[in-house]
Amino acid sequence: MPKRFYNSQSDERPATASGSERPIRSLVKATSWRLTGSIDTLLLSWFFTGNLKIAAAIGSTEVVTKMVLYYLHERAWNRISLGRADVYHERVVDRHTDIDEMKAVPDSSI
């Protein structure tokens, strides 16, 4: 279990030491960001065309095309090793590994 840090001057929920977010938070953030981007596209399209119907068509099409492009972009980046940890030469420890267990295992066996 990750260590928790409490802010004694606040009633906020404690943060985990790892700083990770729950998947639901990431999903809500992604959805709100996509909605923000689509509203921006709709408003800009309306401003440039002066036609709300055309702007709505552009905005609704943009939602689908950007999701597809994002997926393809992610898949392409999965094939690129730039910036990834070298798992063969670097010790990668998950949060459930005990520090004493790590000391007992020589580097050559990982």
PyMOL CGO cylinders between C-alpha atoms (Angstrom):
from pymol import cmd
from pymol.cgo import CYLINDER

trace = [
    CYLINDER, 0.00, 0.00, 0.00, 1.50, 3.39, -0.95, 0.3, 1, 1, 1, 1, 1, 1,
    CYLINDER, 1.50, 3.39, -0.95, 2.26, 5.85, 1.82, 0.3, 1, 1, 1, 1, 1, 1,
    CYLINDER, 2.26, 5.85, 1.82, -0.28, 8.62, 2.23, 0.3, 1, 1, 1, 1, 1, 1,
    CYLINDER, -0.28, 8.62, 2.23, 0.53, 12.23, 2.96, 0.3, 1, 1, 1, 1, 1, 1,
    CYLINDER, 0.53, 12.23, 2.96, -1.92, 14.37, 4.90, 0.3, 1, 1, 1, 1, 1, 1,
    CYLINDER, -1.92, 14.37, 4.90, -2.21, 18.11, 4.79, 0.3, 1, 1, 1, 1, 1, 1,
    CYLINDER, -2.21, 18.11, 4.79, -2.94, 19.06, 8.39, 0.3, 1, 1, 1, 1, 1, 1,
    CYLINDER, -2.94, 19.06, 8.39, -4.36, 22.46, 7.38, 0.3, 1, 1, 1, 1, 1, 1,
    CYLINDER, -4.36, 22.46, 7.38, -6.81, 21.08, 4.84, 0.3, 1, 1, 1, 1, 1, 1,
    CYLINDER, -6.81, 21.08, 4.84, -9.72, 18.69, 4.68, 0.3, 1, 1, 1, 1, 1, 1,
    CYLINDER, -9.72, 18.69, 4.68, -8.59, 17.53, 1.22, 0.3, 1, 1, 1, 1, 1, 1,
    CYLINDER, -8.59, 17.53, 1.22, -8.34, 13.85, 0.48, 0.3, 1, 1, 1, 1, 1, 1,
    CYLINDER, -8.34, 13.85, 0.48, -4.76, 12.57, 0.95, 0.3, 1, 1, 1, 1, 1, 1,
    CYLINDER, -4.76, 12.57, 0.95, -2.56, 12.03, -2.09, 0.3, 1, 1, 1, 1, 1, 1,
    CYLINDER, -2.56, 12.03, -2.09, -0.70, 8.78, -2.68, 0.3, 1, 1, 1, 1, 1, 1,
    CYLINDER, -0.70, 8.78, -2.68, 3.08, 8.78, -2.64, 0.3, 1, 1, 1, 1, 1, 1,
    CYLINDER, 3.08, 8.78, -2.64, 3.16, 7.49, -6.21, 0.3, 1, 1, 1, 1, 1, 1,
    CYLINDER, 3.16, 7.49, -6.21, 1.08, 10.43, -7.46, 0.3, 1, 1, 1, 1, 1, 1,
    CYLINDER, 1.08, 10.43, -7.46, -0.96, 8.15, -9.70, 0.3, 1, 1, 1, 1, 1, 1,
    CYLINDER, -0.96, 8.15, -9.70, -4.56, 8.76, -10.64, 0.3, 1, 1, 1, 1, 1, 1,
    CYLINDER, -4.56, 8.76, -10.64, -7.40, 6.30, -10.73, 0.3, 1, 1, 1, 1, 1, 1,
    CYLINDER, -7.40, 6.30, -10.73, -8.48, 5.29, -14.24, 0.3, 1, 1, 1, 1, 1, 1,
    CYLINDER, -8.48, 5.29, -14.24, -11.90, 6.91, -13.78, 0.3, 1, 1, 1, 1, 1, 1,
    CYLINDER, -11.90, 6.91, -13.78, -10.23, 10.28, -13.14, 0.3, 1, 1, 1, 1, 1, 1,
    CYLINDER, -10.23, 10.28, -13.14, -8.17, 9.93, -16.33, 0.3, 1, 1, 1, 1, 1, 1,
    CYLINDER, -8.17, 9.93, -16.33, -11.29, 8.97, -18.28, 0.3, 1, 1, 1, 1, 1, 1,
    CYLINDER, -11.29, 8.97, -18.28, -13.26, 11.97, -16.98, 0.3, 1, 1, 1, 1, 1, 1,
    CYLINDER, -13.26, 11.97, -16.98, -10.32, 14.30, -17.69, 0.3, 1, 1, 1, 1, 1, 1,
    CYLINDER, -10.32, 14.30, -17.69, -9.96, 12.95, -21.24, 0.3, 1, 1, 1, 1, 1, 1,
    CYLINDER, -9.96, 12.95, -21.24, -13.69, 13.35, -21.85, 0.3, 1, 1, 1, 1, 1, 1,
    CYLINDER, -13.69, 13.35, -21.85, -13.76, 16.89, -20.49, 0.3, 1, 1, 1, 1, 1, 1,
    CYLINDER, -13.76, 16.89, -20.49, -10.72, 17.82, -22.59, 0.3, 1, 1, 1, 1, 1, 1,
    CYLINDER, -10.72, 17.82, -22.59, -12.30, 16.36, -25.73, 0.3, 1, 1, 1, 1, 1, 1,
    CYLINDER, -12.30, 16.36, -25.73, -15.53, 18.26, -24.99, 0.3, 1, 1, 1, 1, 1, 1,
    CYLINDER, -15.53, 18.26, -24.99, -13.56, 21.49, -24.47, 0.3, 1, 1, 1, 1, 1, 1,
    CYLINDER, -13.56, 21.49, -24.47, -11.75, 21.00, -27.78, 0.3, 1, 1, 1, 1, 1, 1,
    CYLINDER, -11.75, 21.00, -27.78, -14.97, 20.26, -29.65, 0.3, 1, 1, 1, 1, 1, 1,
    CYLINDER, -14.97, 20.26, -29.65, -16.70, 23.35, -28.26, 0.3, 1, 1, 1, 1, 1, 1,
    CYLINDER, -16.70, 23.35, -28.26, -13.68, 25.40, -29.33, 0.3, 1, 1, 1, 1, 1, 1,
    CYLINDER, -13.68, 25.40, -29.33, -13.88, 23.95, -32.85, 0.3, 1, 1, 1, 1, 1, 1,
    CYLINDER, -13.88, 23.95, -32.85, -17.63, 24.59, -33.02, 0.3, 1, 1, 1, 1, 1, 1,
    CYLINDER, -17.63, 24.59, -33.02, -17.23, 28.23, -31.93, 0.3, 1, 1, 1, 1, 1, 1,
    CYLINDER, -17.23, 28.23, -31.93, -14.32, 28.89, -34.29, 0.3, 1, 1, 1, 1, 1, 1,
    CYLINDER, -14.32, 28.89, -34.29, -16.19, 27.27, -37.17, 0.3, 1, 1, 1, 1, 1, 1,
    CYLINDER, -16.19, 27.27, -37.17, -19.25, 29.39, -36.41, 0.3, 1, 1, 1, 1, 1, 1,
    CYLINDER, -19.25, 29.39, -36.41, -17.09, 32.52, -36.22, 0.3, 1, 1, 1, 1, 1, 1,
    CYLINDER, -17.09, 32.52, -36.22, -15.41, 31.84, -39.58, 0.3, 1, 1, 1, 1, 1, 1,
    CYLINDER, -15.41, 31.84, -39.58, -18.45, 30.56, -41.49, 0.3, 1, 1, 1, 1, 1, 1,
    CYLINDER, -18.45, 30.56, -41.49, -21.22, 32.56, -39.84, 0.3, 1, 1, 1, 1, 1, 1,
    CYLINDER, -21.22, 32.56, -39.84, -23.38, 29.45, -40.15, 0.3, 1, 1, 1, 1, 1, 1,
    CYLINDER, -23.38, 29.45, -40.15, -24.26, 27.49, -37.00, 0.3, 1, 1, 1, 1, 1, 1,
    CYLINDER, -24.26, 27.49, -37.00, -25.42, 24.45, -38.99, 0.3, 1, 1, 1, 1, 1, 1,
    CYLINDER, -25.42, 24.45, -38.99, -22.08, 24.15, -40.79, 0.3, 1, 1, 1, 1, 1, 1,
    CYLINDER, -22.08, 24.15, -40.79, -20.22, 24.81, -37.53, 0.3, 1, 1, 1, 1, 1, 1,
    CYLINDER, -20.22, 24.81, -37.53, -22.14, 21.98, -35.81, 0.3, 1, 1, 1, 1, 1, 1,
    CYLINDER, -22.14, 21.98, -35.81, -21.33, 19.63, -38.69, 0.3, 1, 1, 1, 1, 1, 1,
    CYLINDER, -21.33, 19.63, -38.69, -17.64, 20.50, -38.46, 0.3, 1, 1, 1, 1, 1, 1,
    CYLINDER, -17.64, 20.50, -38.46, -17.64, 20.15, -34.67, 0.3, 1, 1, 1, 1, 1, 1,
    CYLINDER, -17.64, 20.15, -34.67, -19.38, 16.78, -34.65, 0.3, 1, 1, 1, 1, 1, 1,
    CYLINDER, -19.38, 16.78, -34.65, -17.15, 15.40, -37.43, 0.3, 1, 1, 1, 1, 1, 1,
    CYLINDER, -17.15, 15.40, -37.43, -14.06, 16.65, -35.62, 0.3, 1, 1, 1, 1, 1, 1,
    CYLINDER, -14.06, 16.65, -35.62, -14.89, 14.62, -32.51, 0.3, 1, 1, 1, 1, 1, 1,
    CYLINDER, -14.89, 14.62, -32.51, -14.75, 11.35, -34.45, 0.3, 1, 1, 1, 1, 1, 1,
    CYLINDER, -14.75, 11.35, -34.45, -11.77, 12.18, -36.65, 0.3, 1, 1, 1, 1, 1, 1,
    CYLINDER, -11.77, 12.18, -36.65, -9.62, 13.37, -33.75, 0.3, 1, 1, 1, 1, 1, 1,
    CYLINDER, -9.62, 13.37, -33.75, -10.38, 10.24, -31.73, 0.3, 1, 1, 1, 1, 1, 1,
    CYLINDER, -10.38, 10.24, -31.73, -9.33, 8.06, -34.68, 0.3, 1, 1, 1, 1, 1, 1,
    CYLINDER, -9.33, 8.06, -34.68, -6.22, 10.15, -35.31, 0.3, 1, 1, 1, 1, 1, 1,
    CYLINDER, -6.22, 10.15, -35.31, -5.29, 10.01, -31.61, 0.3, 1, 1, 1, 1, 1, 1,
    CYLINDER, -5.29, 10.01, -31.61, -5.64, 6.22, -31.58, 0.3, 1, 1, 1, 1, 1, 1,
    CYLINDER, -5.64, 6.22, -31.58, -3.46, 5.87, -34.69, 0.3, 1, 1, 1, 1, 1, 1,
    CYLINDER, -3.46, 5.87, -34.69, -0.93, 8.31, -33.23, 0.3, 1, 1, 1, 1, 1, 1,
    CYLINDER, -0.93, 8.31, -33.23, -0.71, 6.27, -29.99, 0.3, 1, 1, 1, 1, 1, 1,
    CYLINDER, -0.71, 6.27, -29.99, -0.27, 3.01, -31.91, 0.3, 1, 1, 1, 1, 1, 1,
    CYLINDER, -0.27, 3.01, -31.91, 2.52, 4.55, -33.99, 0.3, 1, 1, 1, 1, 1, 1,
    CYLINDER, 2.52, 4.55, -33.99, 4.29, 5.83, -30.86, 0.3, 1, 1, 1, 1, 1, 1,
    CYLINDER, 4.29, 5.83, -30.86, 4.08, 2.34, -29.32, 0.3, 1, 1, 1, 1, 1, 1,
    CYLINDER, 4.08, 2.34, -29.32, 6.56, 1.26, -31.99, 0.3, 1, 1, 1, 1, 1, 1,
    CYLINDER, 6.56, 1.26, -31.99, 9.07, 3.99, -31.13, 0.3, 1, 1, 1, 1, 1, 1,
    CYLINDER, 9.07, 3.99, -31.13, 11.50, 3.31, -28.29, 0.3, 1, 1, 1, 1, 1, 1,
    CYLINDER, 11.50, 3.31, -28.29, 12.54, 6.95, -27.76, 0.3, 1, 1, 1, 1, 1, 1,
    CYLINDER, 12.54, 6.95, -27.76, 12.34, 7.81, -24.05, 0.3, 1, 1, 1, 1, 1, 1,
    CYLINDER, 12.34, 7.81, -24.05, 11.36, 4.35, -22.84, 0.3, 1, 1, 1, 1, 1, 1,
    CYLINDER, 11.36, 4.35, -22.84, 13.17, 2.63, -19.98, 0.3, 1, 1, 1, 1, 1, 1,
    CYLINDER, 13.17, 2.63, -19.98, 15.48, -0.17, -21.04, 0.3, 1, 1, 1, 1, 1, 1,
    CYLINDER, 15.48, -0.17, -21.04, 13.85, -3.03, -19.13, 0.3, 1, 1, 1, 1, 1, 1,
    CYLINDER, 13.85, -3.03, -19.13, 16.77, -5.37, -19.78, 0.3, 1, 1, 1, 1, 1, 1,
    CYLINDER, 16.77, -5.37, -19.78, 19.36, -3.18, -18.07, 0.3, 1, 1, 1, 1, 1, 1,
    CYLINDER, 19.36, -3.18, -18.07, 17.34, -1.13, -15.62, 0.3, 1, 1, 1, 1, 1, 1,
    CYLINDER, 17.34, -1.13, -15.62, 15.73, -2.50, -12.47, 0.3, 1, 1, 1, 1, 1, 1,
    CYLINDER, 15.73, -2.50, -12.47, 12.01, -1.89, -12.67, 0.3, 1, 1, 1, 1, 1, 1,
    CYLINDER, 12.01, -1.89, -12.67, 10.23, -2.39, -9.36, 0.3, 1, 1, 1, 1, 1, 1,
    CYLINDER, 10.23, -2.39, -9.36, 6.49, -2.40, -8.91, 0.3, 1, 1, 1, 1, 1, 1,
    CYLINDER, 6.49, -2.40, -8.91, 4.94, -0.85, -5.84, 0.3, 1, 1, 1, 1, 1, 1,
    CYLINDER, 4.94, -0.85, -5.84, 4.33, -4.22, -4.18, 0.3, 1, 1, 1, 1, 1, 1,
    CYLINDER, 4.33, -4.22, -4.18, 7.99, -5.30, -4.14, 0.3, 1, 1, 1, 1, 1, 1,
    CYLINDER, 7.99, -5.30, -4.14, 9.56, -5.31, -0.71, 0.3, 1, 1, 1, 1, 1, 1,
    CYLINDER, 9.56, -5.31, -0.71, 12.87, -3.44, -0.42, 0.3, 1, 1, 1, 1, 1, 1,
    CYLINDER, 12.87, -3.44, -0.42, 14.43, -6.40, 1.44, 0.3, 1, 1, 1, 1, 1, 1,
    CYLINDER, 14.43, -6.40, 1.44, 13.46, -8.70, -1.46, 0.3, 1, 1, 1, 1, 1, 1,
    CYLINDER, 13.46, -8.70, -1.46, 15.27, -6.38, -3.87, 0.3, 1, 1, 1, 1, 1, 1,
    CYLINDER, 15.27, -6.38, -3.87, 18.45, -6.48, -1.78, 0.3, 1, 1, 1, 1, 1, 1,
    CYLINDER, 18.45, -6.48, -1.78, 18.36, -10.29, -1.74, 0.3, 1, 1, 1, 1, 1, 1,
    CYLINDER, 18.36, -10.29, -1.74, 18.25, -10.56, -5.56, 0.3, 1, 1, 1, 1, 1, 1,
    CYLINDER, 18.25, -10.56, -5.56, 21.52, -9.93, -7.39, 0.3, 1, 1, 1, 1, 1, 1,
    CYLINDER, 21.52, -9.93, -7.39, 21.37, -7.55, -10.39, 0.3, 1, 1, 1, 1, 1, 1,
    CYLINDER, 21.37, -7.55, -10.39, 22.49, -10.25, -12.83, 0.3, 1, 1, 1, 1, 1, 1,
    CYLINDER, 22.49, -10.25, -12.83, 19.38, -12.36, -12.20, 0.3, 1, 1, 1, 1, 1, 1,
    CYLINDER, 19.38, -12.36, -12.20, 16.92, -9.58, -13.17, 0.3, 1, 1, 1, 1, 1, 1,
]
cmd.load_cgo(trace, "trace")
